[in-house]
Amino acid sequence: MSNNRYAVILAAGKGTRMQSKLYKVLHKVCDRTMVELVLDSLSDLEMQEVITVVGHGAERVKEVLGDRTKFVLQAEQLGTAHAVKVAKDELKDKEGTTIVMYGDTPLIRPETINSMLDHHENTNAKATVLTAIADDPFAYGRIIRDVNGKLVKIVEEKDATEQEKKIKEINSGIYCFDNKLLFEMLEKVKNDNNQGEYYLPDVLALIREQKEIIETYLCDDFDETFGVNDRVALAYAENVMRNRINTKHMLAGVTLVDPTNTYIAPNAIIGRDTTIYPNVTIKSDTVIGEDCQIKPNSYLENAKIGNGVKVLSSTISDSKIGDYTSVGPYSHIRNNCDLGQNVRVGNFVELKNTIYGDGSKTAHLSYLGDTEVGSNTNIGCGTITVNYDGKNKYRTKIGSDAFIGCNSNLIAPLEIGDGAVVAAGTTVTENAPDDTLVIARVKQENKMGYAKKMPAGRKS
């Protein structure tokens, strides 16, 4: 038997029970679409080809999955056998094994798929059914075995006797087939049923008629076979996946103070001895180093966090934070910021597309956009880089060892040199060379006793 392996992912269903404008398989579980999670489960299994069958929302699915898979269109949804059949031009003449999966089963593990494929090939089976034991098997097809434990048939819920309904081994809907035989049998499947659809399990009956070997492979964890059809099921899958992810990180040396209130994407990376506090969200493509503290109510998305970093109740997206830097509380760092080591970004500071050299700090209540700050520079409270003129955005460059006083307005485009000092309350409109003291404000004038004449003044 050829060791070539192929996969067909069925992702053409509309998913009306989701009550959503969004195509069903594009709903997310732990920040990753369900169909991406299914495709992820195949990514390390050396498949010769993966075909995704799309229908409703096809263009959006193609956009999400990109070049990770080939696509075929099921223009009319005429049943699961018909969905596989539309892939025939890609696969029908190829030797090997094809696994058929659903794009709404986000909890399936690659280890299970690989073991099922191995079992199918080692037993020389022409078809293998992935089964599982369900505490509540209602609505699932039941696995009927003979006295020798061999599969006799699959009985759907509506056709099962009362005795058969007591069986807890269910059909997951995931199958392995001899590829050539699969497409031969698909040509023979009829749609003489109440729904007028072509059903994939009918292929098993046709293979059985040819006296070929049909095997089963029992999945140890029913949740892996769980299909999402509505928002309740989506929430259940989210909970199962979150528990898996959090357990993996804790076993790898990460402390989660409250795992039930910690939300980590499947592809996030977290170093040892980092502590994640409650109500933290860590989204896709985030990397966190060792010995970090991510305090409550922080949100990280596509963030690269170094070692020994402290994040206090802050939002960081699409940005890089250097080792031993402190962020927050209530900071917002976004759009390609790059902070060096030992930087401090404090209370209510927003940074956008800004670079900080090592040791620089902005302790509170400031906005810096499109800015480059050198090393060991202090940005005082209330400093604003005025980077937008209503049409264009301009950059500000601040050198190393500079001191920007409180309530300064830096009107871009602007350069402030190394060692320069900007006095508090200054609006800077011209470049300041190195080691310059910049003062631009109206001279203070005191009018003795005048305040008593004003409406708000103190009365004698």
C-alpha positions in Angstrom: 0.0 0.0 0.0 1.2 3.5 -0.9 2.2 5.7 2.0 0.9 8.8 0.2 -1.6 10.6 2.4 -4.2 13.1 1.4 -6.9 15.1 3.3 -10.2 16.5 2.4 -11.7 19.1 4.8 -15.4 19.7 4.4 -16.0 23.4 5.0 -18.9 24.2 2.7 -21.9 24.3 5.1 -23.6 27.5 5.9 -24.1 26.9 9.6 -27.6 28.3 10.0 -27.8 27.3 13.6 -24.9 29.7 14.4 -27.4 32.5 13.7 -24.6 34.6 12.2 -23.6 36.5 9.1 -20.1 34.9 9.5 -19.4 31.6 7.7 -19.5 28.9 10.3 -15.9 27.5 10.1 -14.6 31.1 10.4 -15.9 31.4 14.0 -13.0 31.4 16.3 -11.9 29.1 19.2 -9.2 30.7 21.3 -8.5 33.4 18.7 -8.1 31.0 15.8 -10.8 30.1 13.3 -12.1 26.5 13.5 -11.0 25.6 10.0 -7.5 26.9 10.7 -7.4 24.6 13.8 -8.4 21.6 11.7 -5.7 22.5 9.1 -3.2 23.0 12.0 -3.8 19.4 13.1 -2.6 18.2 9.7 0.4 20.6 9.3 3.0 18.2 10.7 1.7 15.0 9.2 3.4 15.2 5.8 0.2 15.2 3.7 0.9 15.1 0.0 -2.1 17.3 -0.6 -4.9 18.9 1.4 -8.1 19.9 -0.3 -10.6 22.2 1.4 -14.2 22.0 0.1 -15.8 25.5 0.3 -19.2 26.8 -0.5 -20.8 29.7 1.5 -18.3 32.4 2.1 -15.7 30.7 -0.1 -13.6 33.8 -0.8 -13.3 34.7 2.9 -12.2 31.1 3.7 -9.6 31.3 0.9 -8.4 34.6 2.3 -8.0 33.1 5.8 -6.2 29.9 4.8 -4.2 31.3 1.9 -1.8 28.9 0.2 -1.9 26.2 3.0 -4.4 24.2 1.1 -6.0 23.8 -2.3 -9.7 24.7 -2.7 -12.6 23.2 -4.6 -16.1 24.7 -4.7 -19.3 22.9 -3.8 -21.7 25.2 -5.4 -24.7 23.3 -4.2 -24.7 21.7 -0.8 -26.1 18.2 -1.7 -24.6 16.2 1.2 -21.3 15.0 2.6 -20.7 12.4 -0.2 -21.3 15.1 -2.8 -18.9 17.4 -1.0 -16.1 14.9 -1.2 -16.9 14.1 -4.8 -16.2 17.7 -5.9 -12.6 17.0 -5.0 -12.3 14.1 -7.5 -10.5 16.1 -10.2 -7.7 16.7 -7.7 -7.5 13.2 -6.2 -9.3 10.4 -8.0 -6.3 8.8 -9.8 -3.9 9.0 -6.9 -2.7 6.0 -4.9 -2.8 6.2 -1.1 -5.0 7.1 1.9 -7.4 10.0 2.1 -8.7 11.3 5.4 -12.0 13.1 5.4 -12.6 15.7 8.1 -15.0 18.5 9.0 -14.0 22.1 9.3 -16.1 22.5 12.4 -14.2 20.0 14.6 -11.6 22.3 16.1 -10.5 20.0 19.0 -9.1 17.1 16.9 -5.4 16.4 17.8 -2.7 15.6 15.2 -1.6 12.6 17.3 -5.1 11.1 16.9 -5.1 11.7 13.2 -1.7 10.1 12.8 -2.6 7.1 14.9 -5.8 6.6 12.9 -3.9 6.8 9.6 -1.3 4.3 10.9 -4.0 1.9 12.0 -5.8 2.2 8.7 -2.7 1.4 6.7 -1.3 -1.3 9.0 -4.6 -3.3 8.8 -4.8 -3.0 5.0 -8.3 -1.5 5.5 -10.2 0.1 2.7 -12.1 2.3 5.1 -11.6 3.3 8.8 -14.1 5.1 11.0 -13.0 7.2 13.9 -15.2 6.5 16.9 -15.5 7.8 20.4 -17.4 7.1 23.6 -20.0 9.8 24.4 -21.6 10.2 27.8 -24.6 11.5 26.0 -24.7 10.0 22.5 -28.0 11.6 21.4 -28.0 12.8 17.8 -24.9 10.7 16.9 -24.8 7.7 14.7 -24.2 4.5 16.8 -21.5 2.0 16.1 -22.9 -1.5 15.8 -20.4 -4.4 16.3 -20.6 -8.2 16.0 -19.6 -10.7 18.6 -16.0 -10.4 17.4 -16.0 -6.6 17.8 -16.0 -5.9 14.1 -18.1 -3.1 12.7 -21.4 -4.3 11.3 -23.1 -0.9 10.6 -23.6 2.6 11.7 -27.2 3.4 12.8 -28.4 7.0 12.8 -30.3 8.3 15.8 -33.6 8.5 13.9 -33.3 4.9 12.8 -32.0 3.3 16.0 -34.0 0.9 18.1 -34.3 1.6 21.8 -31.5 -1.0 22.5 -29.3 0.6 19.9 -29.8 4.0 21.4 -28.2 2.8 24.6 -24.9 2.3 22.8 -22.4 5.0 23.7 -19.8 4.4 20.9 -20.5 7.0 18.2 -19.4 7.8 14.7 -17.3 10.9 14.7 -17.8 11.5 11.0 -14.0 11.4 10.4 -13.0 8.6 8.0 -9.9 7.2 6.2 -10.4 5.6 2.8 -8.3 4.0 0.1 -8.3 7.0 -2.2 -9.0 5.3 -5.5 -11.8 3.1 -4.0 -13.3 6.1 -2.4 -13.9 8.0 -5.6 -15.1 4.8 -7.3 -17.7 4.3 -4.6 -18.8 7.9 -4.6 -20.0 7.5 -8.2 -22.4 4.8 -6.9 -23.9 6.7 -3.9 -27.6 7.4 -4.3 -29.7 10.2 -2.9 -32.9 8.2 -2.3 -33.6 9.6 1.1 -35.9 12.1 2.6 -33.4 14.9 2.3 -32.5 14.0 -1.3 -28.8 14.3 -0.3 -25.7 12.1 -0.9 -24.3 10.8 2.4 -20.7 9.8 3.0 -21.5 6.8 5.3 -23.2 5.2 2.3 -19.8 4.7 0.9 -19.0 2.3 3.8 -22.0 0.1 2.9 -20.8 0.0 -0.7 -17.3 -1.0 0.4 -18.8 -3.7 2.7 -20.7 -5.1 -0.2 -17.3 -5.7 -1.9 -16.1 -7.7 1.1 -13.3 -5.2 1.7 -11.9 -4.6 5.2 -13.5 -1.8 7.2 -11.9 -0.9 10.5 -12.6 1.4 13.4 -10.2 3.5 15.5 -11.4 4.5 19.0 -10.5 8.1 20.0 -9.7 8.2 23.7 -11.3 11.7 24.1 -14.8 12.4 22.9 -14.1 16.1 22.9 -11.7 15.7 20.0 -14.6 14.6 17.8 -16.9 17.4 19.0 -18.6 19.3 16.2 -19.6 22.9 16.6 -23.1 23.8 15.2 -24.3 26.7 17.4 -23.0 29.3 19.9 -23.4 27.0 22.9 -21.2 24.4 21.3 -18.7 27.1 20.3 -18.4 28.2 23.9 -17.9 24.5 25.0 -15.1 24.1 22.4 -13.5 27.4 23.6 -13.5 26.1 27.2 -12.0 22.8 26.3 -9.3 24.4 24.1 -8.5 27.0 26.7 -8.0 24.3 29.3 -5.6 22.4 27.0 -3.6 25.5 26.2 -3.4 26.6 29.8 -2.4 23.2 31.0 0.4 23.0 28.4 1.9 26.3 29.6 1.6 25.4 33.3 3.3 22.0 32.7 6.1 23.9 30.8 6.8 26.2 33.9 4.4 29.1 33.5 2.4 30.2 36.5 -1.3 31.0 35.7 -2.7 32.5 38.9 -6.3 31.8 37.8 -6.4 29.5 34.7 -10.2 29.8 34.3 -9.8 33.5 33.7 -6.7 33.4 31.5 -7.1 33.5 27.7 -4.2 32.4 25.6 -4.1 31.8 21.8 -3.0 28.4 20.6 0.2 29.7 18.9 1.3 32.0 21.8 4.7 31.3 23.3 5.5 31.9 27.0 8.8 31.4 28.7 9.5 29.7 32.0 8.9 31.4 35.4 6.6 33.9 33.8 3.5 34.7 35.9 0.2 35.4 34.2 -2.4 37.1 36.5 -6.2 36.8 36.2 -8.2 38.4 33.3 -5.2 38.5 30.9 -5.7 38.0 27.2 -2.8 36.8 25.1 -3.8 36.8 21.4 -2.2 35.2 18.4 1.5 35.5 17.5 2.5 36.8 20.9 5.8 35.7 22.3 6.6 36.3 26.0 10.0 35.7 27.5 11.1 34.2 30.9 10.6 35.8 34.3 7.9 38.2 33.2 4.9 39.4 35.2 1.7 40.1 33.2 -0.6 41.7 35.7 -4.5 41.6 35.6 -6.5 43.2 32.8 -3.6 43.2 30.3 -4.2 42.6 26.6 -1.4 41.4 24.3 -1.7 40.9 20.6 1.1 40.1 18.2 3.5 41.4 20.9 7.1 40.3 21.4 7.9 40.6 25.1 11.5 40.1 26.3 12.7 38.6 29.6 11.9 40.1 33.0 9.2 42.5 31.6 6.4 43.8 33.8 3.1 44.7 32.2 0.5 46.2 34.4 -3.1 46.5 33.2 -2.0 47.6 29.7 -2.6 46.9 26.0 0.2 46.1 23.7 -0.3 45.2 20.0 2.0 44.7 17.0 5.0 45.9 19.1 8.3 44.7 20.7 9.2 45.2 24.4 12.8 44.8 25.5 14.2 43.0 28.5 13.4 44.3 32.0 11.1 47.0 30.7 8.0 48.1 32.7 4.7 49.0 31.0 1.7 50.5 32.8 -0.6 50.7 34.5 -3.0 51.7 31.8 -0.6 52.2 28.9 -1.4 51.6 25.3 1.4 50.6 23.0 0.6 49.9 19.4 1.5 50.0 15.7 5.1 48.9 15.5 6.6 50.3 18.7 10.0 49.0 19.6 11.1 49.6 23.2 14.6 48.8 24.3 15.8 47.4 27.6 15.1 48.9 31.0 12.5 51.3 29.6 9.7 52.6 31.7 6.3 53.5 30.2 4.0 54.4 33.0 0.4 55.5 33.8 -1.8 56.5 30.9 0.9 56.7 28.2 0.1 56.0 24.6 2.8 55.1 22.1 2.3 54.6 18.4 4.9 53.7 15.9 7.6 54.8 18.3 11.1 53.6 19.2 12.7 53.9 22.6 16.4 53.4 23.4 17.6 51.6 26.5 16.8 53.3 29.8 14.5 55.9 28.6 11.2 56.6 30.4 7.9 58.3 30.1 6.2 58.0 33.5 2.7 59.3 32.9 0.0 61.0 30.9 1.8 61.4 27.5 1.3 60.6 23.8 4.2 59.9 21.5 3.4 59.0 17.9 5.8 58.4 15.0 8.7 59.2 17.4 12.2 58.0 17.9 13.7 58.4 21.4 17.4 57.8 22.2 18.8 56.1 25.3 18.4 57.4 28.9 16.0 60.2 27.9 13.2 61.4 30.2 9.9 62.4 28.8 7.9 64.5 31.3 4.3 64.2 32.3 1.9 65.6 29.7 4.3 65.6 26.7 2.7 65.4 23.3 4.3 64.8 19.9 2.1 66.7 17.5 2.5 64.5 14.5 -0.6 65.1 12.4 -1.6 68.2 10.5 -4.9 66.9 9.3 -3.5 65.3 6.2 0.0 63.9 6.8 1.9 62.5 9.7 5.4 63.5 10.6 8.2 62.1 12.7 9.9 63.5 15.8 13.4 62.5 16.8 14.6 63.0 20.3 18.3 62.2 21.1 19.9 60.4 24.0 20.3 61.9 27.5 17.7 64.5 26.8 15.1 65.9 29.2 11.7 66.9 28.0 9.8 68.9 30.7 6.2 68.5 31.6 3.4 69.7 29.3 5.7 70.1 26.3 4.3 70.1 22.8 6.7 68.9 20.2 5.5 70.0 16.7 6.7 67.5 14.1 8.6 67.2 11.9 11.2 67.9 14.6 14.6 66.9 15.9 15.8 67.4 19.5 19.5 66.7 20.0 21.4 64.7 22.5 21.5 66.2 26.0 19.0 68.9 25.1 16.6 70.2 27.8 13.1 71.3 27.0 11.6 73.5 29.7 8.2 72.6 31.1 5.3 74.1 29.2 7.3 74.7 26.0 5.9 74.3 22.5 8.8 73.4 20.3 8.5 74.2 16.6 12.2 74.3 15.5 15.0 71.8 15.8 17.0 72.0 18.9 20.8 71.1 18.6 22.7 69.0 21.2 22.9 70.3 24.7 20.5 73.2 24.1 18.0 74.6 26.6 14.7 75.2 24.9 12.2 77.7 26.4 9.2 78.9 24.4 6.5 80.3 26.6 5.0 83.7 27.5 6.9 85.5 30.3 5.0 85.4 33.6 3.5 88.7 34.8 2.1 89.1 38.4 -0.6 91.8 39.0 -0.8 92.3 42.7 -4.3 92.2 44.2 -5.9 92.0 40.8 -7.5 88.6 41.4 -10.0 90.2 43.9 -11.5 92.1 41.1 -12.3 89.0 39.1 -15.6 87.0 39.4 -13.7 84.0 40.7 -11.5 85.9 43.0 -11.4 85.7 46.8 -13.7 88.3 48.4 -12.5 90.4 51.4 
